[in-house]
Amino acid sequence: MSRNRYSSHSVHHLQVHLVWITKYRYQVLKGDVQVRCRDLLRQICDSLDIQILKGVVSKDHIHLHISYPPKLSVSDIVKRLKGRSSRILLDEFAELKKRYWGSHLWAVGYGAWSVGNITDEMLQEYLEHHKQHPNDNTDNFILE
């Protein structure tokens, strides 16, 4: 599988590691709820052209390592994943609706860490090369 993804007007390799928790850190993602949550996250990602590279539905939190298209922002991805999954899980499982009477399955917020193939060393090497060889490409303008 190619690392780069292609769309009609772009080539991209955008990845992020997302983590979010259940409200009050209740361990409600077990059994049928856990399986349904996994299936919902897969469906939502498929509908948004998001590839799940790795993922875990634990008892009280979600880990997702995803590759996503540039038309989506990380905050929009999380909003859609948390919103749709919460709404459907609360509708389908009465025990969740009793515990989360305010219609909020997930806690406020999330963690997001970018995952990429550009390291600080690679960037520094690139910048140093262009400082030493400024005539290689006169269109370069280095911001420092």
PAZAPA-4460 file (N, C-alpha, C; in steps of 0.05 Angstrom, whole numbers, plus 32768, in hexadecimal, padded with zeros to 4 digits):
% residues 144
    n_x    n_y    n_z   ca_x   ca_y   ca_z    c_x    c_y    c_z   seq   type   mol
   8011   7FE9   8000   8000   8000   8000   8012   8019   8000     1      M     A
   800C   802B   7FEE   801B   8044   7FEC   8016   8055   8005     2      S     A
   802B   8062   800E   8028   8074   8025   8019   808D   801D     3      R     A
   801D   8097   8005   800F   80AF   7FFC   7FF2   80A8   7FF4     4      N     A
   7FE0   80BB   7FF9   7FC5   80B8   7FF0   7FC0   80CD   7FDA     5      R     A
   7FB0   80C7   7FC7   7FAB   80D9   7FB0   7F8E   80E0   7FAE     6      Y     A
   7F89   80F9   7FA9   7F6E   8102   7FA2   7F70   8112   7F89     7      S     A
   7F5A   811E   7F80   7F5A   812B   7F65   7F6E   8142   7F64     8      S     A
   7F73   8150   7F7A   7F84   8167   7F79   7F9B   8167   7F8E     9      H     A
   7FA0   8150   7F9A   7FB5   8150   7FAE   7FC2   8134   7FB2    10      S     A
   7FDA   8135   7FBC   7FE7   811D   7FC6   7FED   8123   7FE3    11      V     A
   7FE6   8110   7FF4   7FE8   8116   8011   7FEF   80FD   8020    12      H     A
   7FFA   8101   8038   8001   80EC   804B   7FFC   80F8   8066    13      H     A
   7FE3   80FC   806E   7FDC   8108   8087   7FD3   80F3   809A    14      L     A
   7FDF   80F2   80B2   7FD8   80DE   80C6   7FD7   80EC   80E1    15      Q     A
   7FC5   80E1   80F2   7FC3   80EC   810D   7FBB   80D4   811F    16      V     A
   7FC4   80D6   8138   7FBD   80C3   814D   7FA9   80D2   815F    17      H     A
   7F91   80C8   8161   7F7C   80D4   8171   7F75   80C3   8189    18      L     A
   7F6F   80D0   819F   7F67   80C3   81B8   7F51   80D3   81C4    19      V     A
   7F3B   80C6   81CC   7F26   80D3   81DC   7F1A   80BF   81EF    20      W     A
   7F0D   80C9   8205   7F04   80B8   821A   7EE5   80BB   821E    21      I     A
   7EDA   80A8   822B   7EBE   80A9   8232   7EBA   80BE   8249    22      T     A
   7EA3   80C9   824A   7E9E   80DD   825F   7EA0   80CF   827B    23      K     A
   7EAD   80DD   828D   7EB2   80D3   82A8   7EC4   80BA   82A8    24      Y     A
   7ECF   80B3   8291   7EE1   809C   828E   7ED3   8082   8296    25      R     A
   7EB8   8082   8293   7EA9   8069   8299   7EB1   8054   8285    26      Y     A
   7EB4   803B   828E   7EBC   8025   827D   7EA4   8018   8271    27      Q     A
   7E98   8025   825D   7E7F   801C   8251   7E83   800F   8235    28      V     A
   7E9B   8011   822B   7EA0   8006   8210   7EA9   7FE9   8212    29      L     A
   7E95   7FD8   8219   7E99   7FBB   821C   7E85   7FAC   820C    30      K     A
   7E8B   7F93   8205   7E78   7F81   81F8   7E6D   7F8D   81DF    31      G     A
   7E52   7F8C   81DD   7E44   7F95   81C4   7E49   7FB3   81BF    32      D     A
   7E4B   7FC3   81D4   7E50   7FDF   81D1   7E6B   7FE4   81C4    33      V     A
   7E7F   7FD5   81CD   7E9A   7FD7   81C2   7E9B   7FCF   81A4    34      Q     A
   7E8E   7FB9   819E   7E8D   7FB0   8182   7E7F   7FC4   8170    35      V     A
   7E68   7FCE   817A   7E58   7FE1   816A   7E68   7FFB   8167    36      R     A
   7E76   8004   817C   7E86   801C   817A   7E9C   8019   8165    37      C     A
   7EA9   8002   8165   7EBE   7FFD   8151   7EB2   7FFE   8135    38      R     A
   7E9B   7FF1   8131   7E8E   7FF1   8117   7E86   800D   810E    39      D     A
   7E7B   801D   8121   7E73   8038   811A   7E8B   8049   8112    40      L     A
   7EA1   8047   8121   7EB9   8056   811A   7EC4   804F   80FE    41      L     A
   7EC3   8035   80F8   7ECB   802C   80DD   7EB9   8038   80C8    42      R     A
   7E9E   8038   80CC   7E8B   8042   80B8   7E8F   8060   80B4    43      Q     A
   7E93   806F   80CB   7E96   808C   80C9   7EB0   8092   80BA    44      I     A
   7EC5   8084   80C0   7EDE   8089   80B2   7EDC   8083   8094    45      C     A
   7ECF   806D   808E   7ECB   8066   8071   7EBB   807C   8063    46      D     A
   7EA7   8087   8070   7E97   809B   8063   7EA6   80B6   805F    47      S     A
   7EBB   80BA   806F   7ECB   80D3   806D   7EE5   80CF   805E    48      L     A
   7EEA   80B7   8052   7F03   80B1   8044   7F1A   80B2   8057    49      D     A
   7F16   80A8   806F   7F2B   80A6   8083   7F33   8088   8086    50      I     A
   7F4D   8083   8085   7F57   8068   8089   7F5F   8064   80A6    51      Q     A
   7F55   804F   80B2   7F5E   8049   80CD   7F76   8037   80CA    52      I     A
   7F8D   8041   80D3   7FA6   8031   80D1   7FA8   801E   80E9    53      L     A
   7FA1   8028   8100   7FA0   8018   8119   7F8B   8025   812B    54      K     A
   7F7E   8014   813B   7F6A   801F   814D   7F63   800C   8163    55      G     A
   7F5C   8017   817A   7F54   8007   8191   7F3C   8014   819E    56      V     A
   7F27   8004   81A3   7F11   800D   81B3   7F14   7FFF   81CE    57      V     A
   7F1E   800E   81E2   7F22   8004   81FD   7F08   8008   820D    58      S     A
   7F08   8000   8226   7EEF   8002   8236   7EE7   801F   823B    59      K     A
   7EFA   8032   823C   7EF3   804D   8242   7F01   8062   8230    60      D     A
   7F0D   8059   821A   7F19   806C   8208   7F1E   8060   81EC    61      H     A
   7F23   8071   81D9   7F28   806A   81BD   7F43   8073   81B5    62      I     A
   7F52   8062   81A7   7F6B   806A   819A   7F67   8065   817C    63      H     A
   7F6D   8079   816B   7F6C   8075   814E   7F85   8082   8142    64      L     A
   7F92   8073   8131   7FA8   807D   8120   7F9C   807D   8104    65      H     A
   7F98   8094   80F9   7F8A   8097   80DF   7F9A   80A6   80CA    66      I     A
   7F93   80A1   80B2   7F9C   80B0   809B   7F84   80BE   808F    67      S     A
   7F86   80D8   808B   7F6E   80E7   8083   7F74   80FA   806C    68      Y     A
   7F5F   8102   805D   7F63   8114   8046   7F66   8131   8050    69      P     A
   7F73   8142   8040   7F78   815E   8048   7F5F   816F   8049    70      P     A
   7F49   8166   803E   7F30   8176   8040   7F24   8176   805C    71      K     A
   7F2D   8164   806D   7F23   8162   8088   7F37   816D   809C    72      L     A
   7F2D   817A   80B1   7F3F   8182   80C7   7F3D   816D   80DD    73      S     A
   7F51   816C   80EE   7F51   8159   8104   7F39   815E   8116    74      V     A
   7F33   8177   811C   7F1D   817D   812E   7F02   8174   8121    75      S     A
   7EFF   8177   8107   7EE7   816F   80FA   7EE4   8150   80FA    76      D     A
   7EFA   8142   80F6   7EFA   8125   80F7   7EF1   811C   8113    77      I     A
   7EFC   8127   8128   7EF5   811F   8143   7ED8   8125   8148    78      V     A
   7ECF   813D   8140   7EB3   8145   8144   7EA0   8131   8137    79      K     A
   7EA6   8128   811F   7E95   8115   8112   7E96   80FA   811E    80      R     A
   7EAE   80F1   8125   7EB1   80D6   8131   7EA3   80D5   814C    81      L     A
   7EA8   80E9   815D   7E9C   80E8   8178   7E7D   80EE   8176    82      K     A
   7E75   8100   8165   7E59   8107   8163   7E48   80F1   8159    83      G     A
   7E4F   80E6   8143   7E3E   80D0   8137   7E3E   80B7   8148    84      R     A
   7E56   80B0   8152   7E57   8097   8162   7E48   809A   817C    85      S     A
   7E4A   80B1   8189   7E3B   80B6   81A1   7E1D   80B5   819D    86      S     A
   7E14   80C3   8189   7DF7   80C4   8183   7DEC   80A8   817E    87      R     A
   7DFA   8098   816E   7DF0   807D   8166   7DF2   806A   817E    88      I     A
   7E08   806A   818C   7E0B   8058   81A3   7DF7   805E   81B9    89      L     A
   7DF2   8077   81BE   7DDE   807E   81D3   7DC1   8077   81CA    90      L     A
   7DBC   8078   81B0   7DA2   806F   81A6   7D9E   8051   81A7    91      D     A
   7DB3   8042   81A2   7DB1   8025   81A0   7DB4   8017   81BA    92      E     A
   7DC1   8023   81CE   7DC6   8015   81E8   7DB9   8025   81FE    93      F     A
   7DA3   801A   8209   7D94   8027   821E   7DA4   802B   8237    94      A     A
   7DB6   8018   823D   7DC7   801B   8256   7DD9   8033   8254    95      E     A
   7DE2   803A   823C   7DF3   8052   8239   7DE2   806B   823D    96      L     A
   7DCA   806B   8232   7DB9   8082   8235   7DB2   8088   8252    97      K     A
   7DAF   8073   8262   7DAA   8077   827F   7DC2   8084   828D    98      K     A
   7DDA   807A   8286   7DF2   8084   8293   7DF9   80A0   8289    99      R     A
   7DF6   80A5   826F   7DFD   80BF   8263   7DE3   80CD   825C   100      Y     A
   7DD4   80D6   8270   7DBA   80E2   826C   7DBC   80FD   825D   101      W     A
   7DD3   8109   825C   7DD6   8123   824E   7DDE   8120   8231   102      G     A
   7DDC   8107   8226   7DE2   8101   820A   7DFF   8107   8202   103      S     A
   7E11   8104   8215   7E2E   8107   820F   7E3C   80EE   8218   104      H     A
   7E44   80DD   8205   7E53   80C5   820B   7E70   80CB   820F   105      L     A
   7E7B   80DD   81FF   7E98   80E3   8200   7E9D   80FB   8211   106      W     A
   7EB4   80FB   821E   7EBD   8112   822D   7EC4   8129   821A   107      A     A
   7EC4   8141   8224   7ECC   8158   8213   7EEA   8156   820D   108      V     A
   7EF1   815B   81F4   7F0D   815C   81EC   7F17   8142   81E1   109      G     A
   7F31   8142   81D9   7F3E   812B   81CD   7F5C   8131   81CC   110      Y     A
   7F6B   811C   81C7   7F88   811F   81C2   7F8E   811A   81A5   111      G     A
   7FA0   8129   819A   7FA7   8125   817D   7FC5   812A   817A   112      A     A
   7FD2   8116   816E   7FEF   8118   8169   7FF4   8112   814C   113      W     A
   8002   8125   813F   8008   8121   8122   801C   810B   811F   114      S     A
   8019   80FC   810A   802B   80E6   8104   8036   80EB   80E8   115      V     A
   8050   80EC   80E5   8059   80F2   80CA   8075   80E7   80C5   116      G     A
   807E   80EC   80AC   8098   80E2   80A4   80AC   80F9   80A2   117      N     A
   80A5   8110   80AC   80B8   8127   80AC   80C2   812A   80C9   118      I     A
   80DB   8127   80CD   80E6   812A   80E8   80F3   8146   80E9   119      T     A
   80F9   814F   8101   8107   8168   8105   8122   8168   80F7   120      D     A
   8130   8151   80F7   814A   814F   80EB   8147   8152   80CC   121      E     A
   8133   8146   80C1   812F   8148   80A4   8129   8165   809C   122      M     A
   8118   8173   80AB   8112   818E   80A6   812A   81A0   80A8   123      L     A
   813A   819C   80BD   8152   81AB   80C2   8166   81A7   80AB   124      Q     A
   8169   818E   80A2   817B   8188   808C   8172   8196   8072   125      E     A
   8158   8197   806D   814D   81A4   8056   8154   81C2   8057   126      Y     A
   814F   81CE   806E   8154   81EB   8071   8171   81F1   806F   127      L     A
   8182   81E1   807A   819F   81E6   8078   81A8   81E4   805B   128      E     A
   819E   81D0   804D   81A5   81CD   8030   819E   81E7   8021   129      H     A
   8187   81F2   8026   817E   8209   8017   818D   8223   8020   130      H     A
   8197   8223   8038   81A7   8239   8041   81C3   8238   8033   131      K     A
   81CD   8220   8030   81E8   821D   8024   81E7   821F   8005   132      Q     A
   81D0   8218   7FF9   81CD   8219   7FDC   81B5   8229   7FD4   133      H     A
   81B5   8243   7FD9   819E   8254   7FD4   8196   8256   7FB6   134      P     A
   81A9   8250   7FA4   81A3   8253   7F88   8197   823A   7F7B   135      N     A
   8194   8224   7F8B   8188   820C   7F80   816C   8211   7F77   136      D     A
   815E   8222   7F85   8143   8229   7F7E   813D   8245   7F88   137      N     A
   813C   8258   7F76   8139   8274   7F7E   811D   827A   7F8A   138      T     A
   810A   8267   7F87   80EF   826C   7F92   80ED   8266   7FAF   139      D     A
   8102   825A   7FBB   8101   8253   7FD7   8104   826C   7FE9   140      N     A
   80F4   826C   7FFE   80F6   8282   8011   80F4   8274   802C   141      F     A
   810A   8274   803B   810B   8266   8054   8102   8278   806B   142      I     A
   80EF   826F   807B   80E5   827F   8091   80F4   8276   80AB   143      L     A
   8101   828A   80B7   810F   8284   80D0   810E   829D   80E2   144      E     A
***
